[in-house]
Amino acid sequence: MPDELSVRQWQEQFRAGAFERSDYATQCRAGWYDWFCQDHALAGRLKKIGRVVMGITDPFILDNYYVWFKNNCPLNGPLYDDARFEPLSGERGGKYFVVSLDSPHEREKWALVTERYGFDAPEFDCRDIRDMVKYINSIGPELQQGTIPPFIAEKDAVTAYTRLRGEPEGIYIYRDGDHRFSYAPRRGWQMRTVLTAASLEDAPPGFVSEQAHAIRGMYVYCSEDVGIPLPPPQKEADKAPKRKEAER
């Protein structure tokens, strides 16, 4: 995309009313790249999804990212929009992230999918945009420093645990807070909750150490699976999970 605006520049132009006209050229300058809605609907959609861009205050994201937008057409459900944030220069290096609004694929109104967490499920989701922009601003220093947060290793351990339980590759692993994840098993509709701990001495509330499993340098505990032994590890479970972007 030529002549990308930094997020800070985009905010300045948005405030100045540069993207209010609904014509094709204006909305392309605003950052729309692909859409299935009618052209004249883009300006109104921009005002809604643009709220998340306008909420960004972290200096690193403001000056080192540009944003573009996509209007998506799922197989089932209404059209929905997302805002995609990419570094202005250099390789993405795990710093790319996408914020979707009212996606039928997600469980909450706002969902943040990041390259570092993987494209199978959101790193963070919520109902209130204020919570979303607060979270995005909080990860700015991590993106700047290239810090890999501990929950990435925790998710990898949970993923390996689901594979040992016979779940297919690519299953959605939702992050539900610190040291807490959930997934929907292939058989049955009841969500499984998995707690993680780097050490048994520092386990989160509700973690039963005597019933935990040691997987990939972490300890995992799932109350729904208590008493069901794990099968012997297989080569597939020992491999790092592949991270590839799915069209969302």
Secondary structure, DSSP 8 states (H G I E B T S, - for coil): --S---HHHHHHHHHTTTT-S-SHHHHHHHTEEE-SS-GGGHHHHHHHHHHHHHT---HHHHHHEEEEEEEE--SSS--EEEEEEEESSS--TT--EEEEES-TTSSSSEEEEETTT-SSS-SEEES-HHHHHHHHHHHHHHHHHT---HHHHHHHHHHHHHHHTT--TT---EE-STTEEEE--SSSS--EEEEEESSGGG--TT--GGG-EEETTEEEE-GGGTT-------HHHHS---------
